[in-house]
Amino acid sequence: MTVVTRFPPSPTGFMHIGNARTALYNWLFARHHGGKFLLRIEDTDRTRHSEEAVGVIMEGMKWLELDWDGDVVSQFAGREHHADIARQLVEKGQAYYCYCSPEELEDMRNKAKEEGTSSFYDRRWRTRDISEAPEGIKPVIRIKAPIDGATTIEDKVQGSVTVKNDTLDDFIILRSDGTPTYMLSVVVDDHDMGVTHILRGDDHLNNAFRQKIIYDAMGWDTPVFAHLPLIHGPDGGKFSKRHGATSVDEYKDMGYLPEAMRNYLLRLGWSHGDDEIIPTEKALEWFNIESIGKSPARFDFAKLDSINTHYIAHSTNEYLLDAIAPLFADKYQIDIKTNDTFMHRLGACMDELKSRAKTLNQLVDEAAFLVKSIPYDFDEKAFNILSDGSIQVLEAIYNQVQSLDKLTNDNVQELCKSVASDFADGKLGKVAMPLRAALTGTTVSPSIFHAAEILGKDEVLERLSYVMHSLKEEKLKKA
């Protein structure tokens, strides 16, 4: 048997992080078994449908590097086929036309509330002949749910789950306007697409029992179900905006690497011993349903940062340069790829930059000084350091830099020590801090001695001259 899984998001908004984990698990399971992973857009609800949301889903999948097989399937496009299946079920005696008026249905609801029953529809049209149908009522089609006994689903995550059949109502599969309901469409699509395994959130577990009724009524094989516990926030509540970012797009914008997100989402409910760092190739080798936990996983932002830090530190410099290029374009309107000087500086500093960064955004912020051009602004701390009588120290550094043929990490450190002995009671920090503020516009950067070497003698002199002139003219700009 060829394993076939699917990911069927609804295009009504952003791609939630829980959906991303579901997509990942389905992708891993299919790829592990050499099977197929299919993408279906469940777009039958046209009132909430958004083509923009479809694009967001596709971009999220591409960013996570979860490729799918074949064309993307639109559930809405199959609505006529779904409706035909509903009519076939009537012909097979497994479904029936219901002519209840809105008033009758409302009376049934009120009665169910009074009696405290979970199902309100009393099945009054289940055995009636359509010759008794009232005029002016367009019928719906309802499935004939089993009345007696119980239904059991052997779920691969939740275990054996049983419900009494009297809790399953004769739900609608075709509306009075001829449009199929979600419950019917999803079953028909899964059957037609050859889906063998359905991995989804456990909020769909109740749906599985209703969907099994349709599978059985059509004589189709029921896929294997695996219902995943939902993701909770750090406080144990359902993961939502109040806990922090919930969409894939937000994590991309916050500077997380796709491989780090895959690793984190994988471990958010699945385990392989004590392994925390699980590269994708190992995930593909090891993934199985049996290792999915039954309890909800709690989203841990600190752990995500730790995993992302690992992947940044172990990425190649070339990969990171490609990854940060669009961030520089968005934040600073700088195309680093077309500037050889900037690319050289960033490449020369990347080993140190990536050893410090939790996110790509942090890396970009700490590397920004390498692509600054005069005039540039200063953050508040840097502004305060430079405004606090630092011009004498900067002038001394400037004079010593002029005397050097070229700058190296070692000779910059030595000249700073020399200036410190003359102007700062030998305290190197009192020289390094204003130098960092002057050259970078901030107080956070890689080693300022190495940074000066990377910038080079001419650029360092130009920046020092700019800062000293601004201080004398009192034109130093604070960001």
C-alpha positions, 0 to 999 in steps of 0.5 A: 500500500502506498501511504497517502496523506493530505493537508487541507487548510481553509483559506480564511486567514493566516496559517496558524502554527498548529496547522503548520505542525499538522502539515509537517507531521503529514509531510514527514509520515508520507515521505518516511514511507515513500508515499504521497503528500497532497495539498487541498484547499478546503474552500467551500465556504465562499463567504469567508474564502480569500484568495489572499489567504490561499497565497499566504498558505502556499507561501507558508508551505514553501517557507517551511520547505514542505513540498507536495505532490501533484496539483493543489486541489480545490474542494469547491471545484468538486462541489457538483461531484460531492452533491452527486454522491449525496444523491447516490446515497439516497438511491442506496437507501443510506440517506434521505430527503428532509422537508422540515420547515425552519419552524419545525427545526426551531421547535425541535431545538427548543425541545432538545434544550428542555430535555438536555439531549445532545441531538435535536433532530428527531429523524421525522423524515427518515422513513416518510415517503416524499409523496408527503412532502409539503409544498414550498420547502426545498429539502436537504439530504441527511445521512442515515446514522446508525441508531443502535449500538456503538461505533469505535475508532482505533485512533493511532494516537488517542487509542480505541475511542467509542461513542454510542450511536444514539449520540450521532444525529442524521446530519445534513450532507446536502443543503437545500440550495444544492451545496454539499456540507463540509462533512460530505465534501471532506470524505469524498475528497479523501476517498477520491485522492486515495488518502490512507492516513489522516493526521489532524488535530484532536478537535476533529475527533468527533468529526471522525465518527460522522465521517465514518458513517459516510465511508461505511454507507458508500462501502469505502475503506476508512482511512487510518485516523491519528488525532493530534493533541492541540498546542497550548500556550505556556500557561496551559491555555489554548495557544492564541494571540495573547501568548504571542505570535501564532502565524507562520508568517510572524515567525518568518518575519521575526527571523526564525529559520525554516529548519529551526521551525521544523525542528521545533514543531516536530518536537512539539508533541513528538519525541525521539528519546532525549534528542532536541536537535533533529535535522530534517534528514533524521526526522524523515528517517525516524518519524512515526505515529507511535511516538506522538504524545497524547497530551497537549504540548506547551509552546516554549518560546525560550526553547524555540530561541535555543533551537534557532540559535543552534541552527544559525550558529551551524549554518554556512556563512553563504546560506546566512548571507542569502537569508539576511539579504531580504531583511536588509532590503525590507528594514534598511532599503539596502541591496547587499547582494549588489554591493561587493564591499558590503558582502565582503564585510558581512562575510568577514564578520559572519562567524562572530555575528552568527555565534551571538544571534538568536534570530536573523533579525538580531543578526541583521541589527548587529551587522547593520553598522557594516553597511551604514553610510555617512551620515548615520544616526545613533541609538540613545545609549551610543548618543549618550556615550559620545556626548559625554566628553568622548571627543578627546579619546576619539581624537587620540584614536584617530591620530594613532589610526592615521599612523598605521598602514592597515588595521588588524584586530591586534593593532587596534586593540593595542592602540586602544590600550595606549589611548586608555593609558593616556586618557582613561586611567588604563581602563580599556572599556572607557576607550572601546565603548566610545569607539564602538559607539562612533563606528557602529552607532550602537553599543551592541556589536561584535568585537570592536577591534575586529569590526575596525579591521573589517571596516578598514583604515579609510572607513574608520577614519571617515567615521571618526571624522564624521563623529568628531565633527558632529560633536564639535558642531553639536549635530550628532543625530539620535535615532 
